[in-house]
Amino acid sequence: MAEQEEQQQITALDAPVPGPSQTERAVALARLLHHECARLLQLYKEKETFSSDHTPDAGRIVSLSPDSEEPSTEQQVQLLHSALRQCLGLIHCVILKEEEEWGELEGDYETMRKNVRLRLEHLLSSTKVLVETENVTVEVTPDHQCNEETDGAGGVFGLKMWTYRVLLELVHWADHAAQTLHVLHTERAGTEDV
């Protein structure tokens, strides 16, 4: 009898410990990305000392056109994935254009900018796992060519305003990602305590 109990204890120790699900990890990653994007925006505003009269008023840079009917949560995650690919392309462009203009600098802003890019790449990989099926193939490469003029204004000020708009876009889409992935997790896990 004691031998049987000992064997059950060993089996229990060998059993995998239940960890966070893929959707839970994606939600946590999106929330972390949102926090880091907000911090990156704050660092940029401090670095550039933007005042409220320079806030860009143009619409979204990244926009999605879903079908006229309300998409399912899985379709919303696919659309979100597409938006995040565009955001990744934009942050790549910001890094490229800023390094062309000022060279490779070191500091909190530059470190956070790289962190955001890496975190966004990781979130894209996570959302790919959640939505890719036999019928749906998704890419994780940046979806942007980085060949447009920065807001048409040109010059250093135009670059700074365009960068500001891109950072606002990243904050928006990271927040949207956290909300959409939370809904997906709730539907798949049947729980709201994430």
N, C-alpha and C positions, 0 to 999 in steps of 0.2 A: 504494500500500500504506500509506504513512504517513497519507494522507488518510482511509483506512478506519479505521485505529487511532484517529486523532483523533476521528472521528465516534463510535466506540464509547466513548471516554472521556467525550465530551460527553453521550451517552445515559446512561452510568452515573451521571454527576453529576446529571442531571435525574430519575433514578429516585427514587421516594420512599424515604426511609430507614425501614426497618422499626422501628416504635416499639412500645411496650407495647400489648397487646391490650386490648379492653374489659374482659375478666375480670381481667387483670393490674392495670389501673387501679382496678377496683372493690376488689380485694384490698388494694391499697396504700392506698386511701381508707379502707377499713374498719379497717385497722391503725392509721392515723393517727387516725381517730375514736376508737378504743379508747384510744390513748395520751392523747388530749385529754380524754376522759371520765374517765379515771383521775386526770388532773391536776386536772380540775374538782372531783372528789370530794375530793381532797387539799386543795385551796384552801378548799373549803366546811368541811371538818373543822377546818382552821386558823382560819378566820373565826369559826366557831361554837364552837370548843373543845369538841367532843363527846368524851365519855369512853366507854369500852367498855360501861358500864352503860346507855347510851342507844341501843344498837344495835337497830334495829327487827327483830323476829323474824317479822313477817308474811311470807306467801308472795309470789309474783310479782305485780306489778301488771299486767303485760302477759303474757297467756297465750294460747297457740294450741292449738287442738284439731284436729290433723290426723286424717285418716281412720285407721281402725284398722290398715290395712296400712302398711308402711314406704313413705313417699313417695319418689319419685325425687329426684335432686338438683335438677332444675328446679322441682319442686313444693316442695322445701325452701326454695329461693330465693324462691318466691312467698309462702310462709308467713313467711319472714324479712322480706320487703318489707312485709307486713301489720304485723308486729311493729314495724318501724322507723317506720311511719306512726303507730302508737300512741305510740311514744317521742317522735316529733316533736311530737305533740299535747301530751304531758306536759311537754316542755321549754318549749313555748309557755305552758302554764299556770303553770309555775314562774316564768317571767319576768314574766308578768302579775300573779300574786299577790304576788311579792316587790316589784314596783314599786308596786303598790297599798299595800302595808304600809310600805315604807321610801322610796318615791320612786326616781327613776332615779339610781343611784350609779355612780361610776367606780372602777375598781380591777382588779386581776388576776382576781379571781373573776368580776366582771361581764363583763370582756373575754373570758375563756375561755368563759363561759356563751353569749355571742353566737357565738363561734367554733364551739362544739359544735352550736348550732342550724343555722348555715350549712353546716357539714360534713355534718350529718345530712341536710339538704335535698339536698345534692350527691350523697350516697350513694344516696338514694332515686331520684334521676334516673338514676344509673348502673345501679341494679338494675332499674329499669323497662325500660331498653334491653335488658338481658340476658334478661328473661322475657316481655316483651310480644310477642304474636303475633297473627295474625288472630283466633284463638279466645279469647285471653286479653288483657283490657285491665286495666291497673293504674293506680291513682291515685297521685299524689305529695303530695296535700294532707294536712295533719295529721288523724289519725283520733282526735279527742278533743274533747269539748264544753266541758271546763273548768268544769263546774258542780257538781261533787261537793264534799262537805266534805272537807277535808284530814285524812284519817285519823280522822275522827269526834271527835278530841280538841278541836278548835276552838282559838281563840286563837293567839298567836304561837308557843308551843311546839309545838302541833299542826302549824302550817305548817312549822316547821323540821324536824320529824320526817318529815313527808310529803315535803318537798323532799329530805331525805336518802335516803328510800326511792326516789324518782324517780332520783336520781343513781346509786344502786346498780343500778337497773334499766338505766340507760343503759350503764354499764360492762359489765353482763352481755350485753346485746344487741349491743353493738359487738364484743365478743369473739366471740360466736356468729356475727356477720356475717362477721368475718375468717375464721373456720374454715370456714363453709359456702361462702363464695365461693372460698376456696382449693381446696376439693374440686371445685367447678364448674370452676374454671380447670384443674385437673389433668385432669379428664375431657375438657374441650374441647381442651386443648392437648397432652395426652399427656405432660406434663412436670411435675416436682415442684419445679423450682428457681425458685420465686417468692420 
